[in-house]
Amino acid sequence: MLQRSLRFAVALAMLAAGAAPVAASDTPDGELRPRIESLIRKSGADVAVAYRTLDGRQSMLIQPDVEYHAASTMKVAVLIELFRQARAGTLSLDDEIPVVNQFHSIVDGSPFTLDTSDASDAAVVRNLGGRMSYRALAEAMITVSSNFATNLIIERVGAKNVQATMVAMGANGMRVLRGVEDNKAFEKGLNNATTARALMTLMEAIAKGQAVDKASSEEMAAILRRQTVNDRIPAGLPADVAVAHKTGEITRIRHDAAIVYAPRPFVLVVLIRGLDDTKKASTLAADITRVVYAASNPSH
């Protein structure tokens, strides 16, 4: 754990200095791509990959602008908008808001409630009828992927504001229309969506201290590092390498978007759809990560 934290601190320091964290020989896209594409073909899945080292010397894109259901990866966009509004003074992260299980459909404004039986919502459900801070809700939204926390935040910051911030950041492929479990919107095909390139743009901005500002980016990265679902990108990395990431999954969808604090840090997004076997999908993401890590950090 100490070594992992030390590597993370060194990587951050090198990034802040604007230097490449290590001198490493580049593996051209022409060598890396066939290995990744072979893994994808063998899996039978429909996969998008966006990868770039933070020193900008190596990258690879596979279907970067193909649209996928965002699942819970859209919560990164919501997190950024929450911190943007906090920085603007619209709200304080320590403000407490009522915890009420009533939300509004984007179709007609009609109220709906969430199924609160999911374990990821436990911390929020315990506070039903009470209050929670934005900071606590953000923690639940990211680390355990609480849909309840997500909807509470979106109702306050506004999905349209989230979307405007995504466009301003150049992440046009991230489309945030609504919170979760808005069944009327789902039936009309009004779903949140993303591309691998859009998620890479967001994760790079956080990694480089450019999402809202440096302090906000560092706090967001710290929350993302506390993610509790680690069966995808983290599973393909050495145990001492820190990862700030957000997963997303629904039926036949398995995503992960990460900042990898390796000796030579990089951002990696893997979007997977079309596999019924969730373990196979998670293993595919880990296998892709393993290949990318070896290419970007050949001496490690």
C-alpha positions, 0 to 999 in steps of 0.5 A: 500500500505504501509503495502504491501511494508513493508511486501515485505521489511521484506520478502526480509530481511529475505531471505537475512539473510538465515532464514525462514521468519516465523515459520509455521507448514508444510502442507504435500504434501499428504494434499495439493495435493488432494485439488489442484487435485480436483480443476483441475478435476472439471475444466476439464483443463490440468494443471501443478503446481510447488510450493515451499516455499523459506525456502525449507520446503514445496513443491508440484509438479503436472506434473512438467515436462510436456511441455506447450506452453510458451506463454509470460512466456518465457519473464522471460528467455529473461529478465534474459539473458538481465541482464546477458549480461548487467552484462558481459558488452556486453551491458548497460541497458541504451543503446538505440537501434533503434525501427524498425518493422522488424524482421527475421524468424528463419526458413530462415532469411526472414524479417517479421513485427509485427501487432502493433495494440495491446495496449500492444505495444503502448509505443514502437509504439510511438517510431517507427523510434526513439530509446529506451533503453534496460531498457525501453524495458524490462519494456514494455516486462514484465509489459504490455507484449509487443511483440514488445519490446520482439522481439527488445530485442531478436534480440539483445541478441540472442535466442541461448544465452537465451537458453544457459543461461536457460540450465546453470541455470538448467531450461532445460524445458524452450525452447526459439527458437524465438521471437513472430509472426514468422509465418514461424516458427509457421507453422513448429512447432518451438515454445517456450515451458516451464515446470512448473519446469523450470519456478519455477527454474527461479523464485526461482533464482530471489527471492534468488538473484541468477539470474545473481547476487543479484543486477540484481535479485532485479531489475528484481523482481522489474520489475516483481512486476509492472506486470499489468495483475493480474487476476490469482495468485495475485487474489488468495492472500490477497490484501496486499501481494506483487507479482512479476510475469509474465503471458502468454496467447494464445488460450486455454492457461493461465499461471502465474509464481510468487514469492509471498512475503507472511509472508512465501514467496513462488514461485508458477507456474500454467500452464493451457491449454484446456479451452476456457473460459479465465475467468474460467482459470484465476479463476482456477489459483486464486483458486489454489493460495488461497489453496497454500497460506492457506497451506504455511501461515496458521496463516495469 
